[in-house]
Amino acid sequence: KAERLNEVGAAIEDYIDAQGKYGILEDYVGHGIGRNMHEEPPVYHFRTKDLGPKVTPGLAVAIEPMVTAGSNKTKILADGWTVVSKDSSDASHWEHSVAVHERGIWVLTELDGGTKKLKPFGISPVALD
């Protein structure tokens, strides 16, 4: 259970490191979700000194790590949009939005609130209703 938002980044980094030698992009981070798509606070997917805000009810964030099979350095292609790993290694990006409420958390981007996938980690999401 994270008390500060960027403890999530430390957990992601530990998990990715345990899988093998992979890069976690540092130039792209998750973000708050509110009235606009990309809001404060930033959500780091790696260990930082800045622990971020306290995880309290009302916090809604997009957690979206980008992991490469090589370097964590990137480049943007000529179209000005496409991001690739600088060493041309394979990469993966996925995103989930999570809401924190008075009774727990709910993964907004999973039909079951994340229950099935979080169970192995000892996390039991609680429905918003």
C-alpha positions in Angstrom: 0.0 0.0 0.0 1.5 3.3 -1.1 1.2 6.2 1.2 2.9 8.6 -1.2 2.2 8.6 -4.9 5.7 8.1 -6.2 6.1 4.9 -4.1 4.2 3.5 -7.0 7.3 4.3 -9.2 9.6 2.4 -6.8 7.2 -0.6 -7.0 7.1 -0.5 -10.8 10.9 -0.2 -11.0 11.4 -3.1 -8.5 9.0 -5.3 -10.5 10.5 -4.5 -13.9 14.1 -5.0 -12.6 13.1 -8.4 -11.2 12.0 -9.5 -14.7 15.4 -8.9 -16.3 17.4 -6.2 -17.9 14.9 -3.6 -19.2 14.8 0.1 -19.5 12.1 2.3 -18.0 11.6 5.6 -19.9 12.1 8.6 -17.7 11.2 11.2 -20.3 7.5 10.2 -20.2 5.5 9.8 -17.0 1.9 9.3 -15.9 -0.3 12.1 -14.7 -3.3 13.2 -12.8 -6.8 12.8 -14.3 -9.4 15.4 -13.5 -11.2 18.0 -15.5 -8.5 17.8 -18.2 -6.6 14.8 -19.6 -3.1 15.6 -18.4 -3.0 17.3 -15.0 -0.7 17.4 -11.9 0.6 15.5 -10.2 3.2 13.6 -12.3 3.4 9.9 -11.7 6.9 8.5 -12.0 7.4 4.9 -13.1 10.8 4.7 -11.4 12.3 5.5 -8.0 12.6 9.2 -7.3 13.7 11.3 -4.3 10.4 13.2 -4.6 7.8 11.0 -3.0 5.0 13.1 -4.4 1.6 13.9 -2.8 0.0 11.7 -0.2 -2.4 9.1 -1.6 -5.7 10.4 -0.4 -9.4 10.1 -1.5 -10.1 12.1 -4.6 -6.7 11.4 -6.2 -7.2 10.0 -9.8 -4.1 9.2 -11.8 -3.0 7.5 -15.0 -0.2 5.1 -14.4 1.5 4.3 -17.8 5.0 2.9 -17.7 6.9 2.6 -20.9 9.5 -0.3 -20.9 12.1 -1.2 -23.4 14.2 -4.3 -24.0 17.2 -2.0 -24.1 18.1 1.6 -23.4 15.7 4.0 -21.7 16.8 6.7 -24.1 14.3 7.8 -26.9 14.0 9.8 -30.1 11.1 11.3 -31.8 10.7 10.5 -35.5 10.3 13.1 -38.3 6.5 13.1 -38.0 7.0 14.9 -34.6 4.8 12.3 -32.8 6.2 8.8 -32.9 8.6 8.0 -30.1 11.0 5.1 -30.5 13.8 3.7 -28.4 17.1 5.3 -29.4 18.8 1.9 -29.7 15.8 0.5 -31.7 15.0 -2.0 -29.0 11.5 -3.3 -28.7 9.3 -1.3 -26.3 5.9 -1.7 -24.5 3.5 0.9 -23.2 0.4 0.4 -21.2 -1.9 2.6 -19.2 -4.4 2.3 -16.4 -6.3 5.0 -14.6 -6.8 4.5 -10.9 -9.2 6.4 -8.5 -8.6 6.6 -4.8 -11.7 6.9 -2.7 -12.7 6.7 1.0 -12.9 2.9 1.0 -9.9 2.1 -1.2 -8.9 2.1 -4.9 -10.6 1.3 -8.1 -8.9 0.7 -11.5 -11.2 2.7 -13.8 -9.8 1.0 -17.0 -10.5 -2.5 -15.9 -14.1 -3.9 -16.0 -13.6 -5.6 -12.6 -11.7 -2.6 -11.1 -8.4 -4.5 -11.3 -9.5 -7.2 -8.9 -8.2 -10.2 -10.8 -4.8 -8.7 -11.8 -4.1 -7.1 -8.4 -5.1 -10.2 -6.3 -1.6 -11.8 -6.6 -0.1 -8.6 -5.1 -2.5 -8.7 -2.1 -4.5 -5.7 -3.3 -8.3 -5.8 -3.2 -10.0 -2.9 -5.1 -13.3 -1.6 -3.8 -16.0 -0.6 -6.2 -16.9 3.1 -6.3 -20.7 2.6 -5.7 
